[in-house]
Amino acid sequence: MGRSLDVPSLVASAREGAPRAVARLISLVEDGHPTLREIMAALTPYAGHAHVIGVTGSPGVGKSTSTNALVGAFRAREARVGVLAVDPSSPFSGGALLGDRVRMSDHSLDPHVYIRSMASRGHLGGLSWTTPQAIRVLDAAGCDVILVETVGVGQSEVEIAGLADTTLVLLAPGMGDGIQAAKAGILEIGDVFVVNKADREGADATVRDIRHMVSLGDRTQPHLWRPPVLKTVAASGEGVREVLEAIDAHLGWMTDHGVLRDRRVKRAGDEIEALAVSTLRRRMGNLRDEHGIDGLAGRVVDGTLDPYAAADDVLASLAAR
Amino acid sequence: MGRSLDVPSLVASAREGAPRAVARLISLVEDGHPTLREIMAALTPYAGHAHVIGVTGSPGVGKSTSTNALVGAFRAREARVGVLAVDPSSPFSGGALLGDRVRMSDHSLDPHVYIRSMASRGHLGGLSWTTPQAIRVLDAAGCDVILVETVGVGQSEVEIAGLADTTLVLLAPGMGDGIQAAKAGILEIGDVFVVNKADREGADATVRDIRHMVSLGDRTQPHLWRPPVLKTVAASGEGVREVLEAIDAHLGWMTDHGVLRDRRVKRAGDEIEALAVSTLRRRMGNLRDEHGIDGLAGRVVDGTLDPYAAADDVLASLAAR
């Protein structure tokens, strides 16, 4: 594949599952490439089949090991699997291939597993369209399951809940008792809770704590999904089958209750809003570069125009573009 | 003054310098009150006379003491002085009156000094219009000088440079050697550097360091203002006269070189942009509340509309509002 951009053939290759075409498309997403509009238009009709599963948790709970184990379990079913490791703090983009291969060494040579780490761009104050678009690439490439792994640092845990159909929250004994989990806001976002490293001391107490906190939430909304709290030792594969069953059960529940479509509509709405805001910001930036705001600002400084009227003028100029 | 809002009379009172009217208007600014459009339109013709001076520096350098000393020095000239203490991290708004009075106890009973602390709203990713509007209130109320004091925490130092005509950067011996100052990005924003607590050990070394770093900057742009590096002991008033002279010199230089107007136009442009973005965000929020995005999002989920085309539709709806 050359460096010239033949979007239709690139999209066609990706749809056939060619790993390099998939990787190239995700790189274009990361770069915010001008052809994304064309690419997304070509991919959209073929997306919507993958079950998007978010995997989050604090550093040290074993996210990579758990993701690795889940990939193995899904592969045993012959599912085609995509993995997006999103690092919101990383200034680096998708080039971290060596790291990916080391982390996911069990699956790095499997042609039915796509593994990719991504920097999540800092879309200040707004929603990011980067991850939804990368998900769409993997989805249209025929992935049955897409695991989106995020480092649990504050906001990103909540954001992953908006991106995924099913959100897995990982904990480890002694790290996440119920109250801490409540404080971190993860009780609201978890569809399945997994206490990993369950061979360590305190695992049962952590499970009890989380179950108790989750049950408190349930009382006020008795007809909602009741998130199970499971135990795993991801390194040995112990408990992974039960996690897969819980993920399946959640997908079934969502489908039966119309929740799956609602979540996806919400997610598409977030993406649309993010794209619209991004376009508006770019137009605003152009307006400043072309000195379209300077003249108005000068009149505000001179006291002949008030800033709100000036902002109205700016909005009218934006609308006319 | 009652709680009902008679904007014209409130503005008239503020212009006559009535402290309660000034305080009320700044509260309305903090609250993002719907009448702000009317208020700003009424005030704009009367603003533009005050010399806006930013005072910033790390915690512990003596910002409040220095501001207090500067207020005294300006009052000795019979200037009318406004003080805005902006705390970007504070969740509290203007109610911190007791704190203000304690900090500025020398001037709390002076009718020609307006002192106000403000929380700077987190306008995510955008520019804030709160502080420019509060400055406009004080300006139109007849202040000759407005001191805007910010806690130096990362971004806020850079932001104050955009708000002020003249930016004073305070340092203390041993805290701010040249390299640290360069790292913190304060070398670029300071118009006047002041090493406070100059009776402490290491003051001369700090002055030398900063002078050296400032001179390095000068070499590449020899015709620019050369920021002086001064020493004060604000608690005793030592060196404050020289700081005032440097502030005057900077104002004179800006006026002679057309820089004053340029800075104010840039500032008004930032405010206009912040107001426009804020309006767009509100409209976008309304659009979601009214389910104007849900229908489009549903079509994206169904694969019959791509997200960029949906975003175009959203932008068209926004423009039509």
Interface residues (C-beta under 8 A of the other chain):
Chain A: L36 R37 M40 A41 T44 P45 Y46 A47 G48 H123 L124 G125 G126 W129 P132 Q133 R261 R264 V265 K266 R267 A268 G269 E271 I272 E273 L275 A276 V277 T279 L280 R281 M284 R288 I293 D294 L296 A297 G298 V300 V301 D302 G303 T304 L305 D306 P307 Y308 A309 A310 A311 V314 L315 L318 A319
Chain B: L36 R37 M40 A41 T44 P45 Y46 A47 G48 H123 L124 G125 G126 W129 P132 Q133 R261 R264 V265 K266 R267 A268 G269 E271 I272 E273 L275 A276 V277 T279 L280 R281 M284 R288 I293 D294 L296 A297 G298 V300 V301 D302 G303 T304 L305 D306 P307 Y308 A309 A310 A311 V314 L315 L318 A319
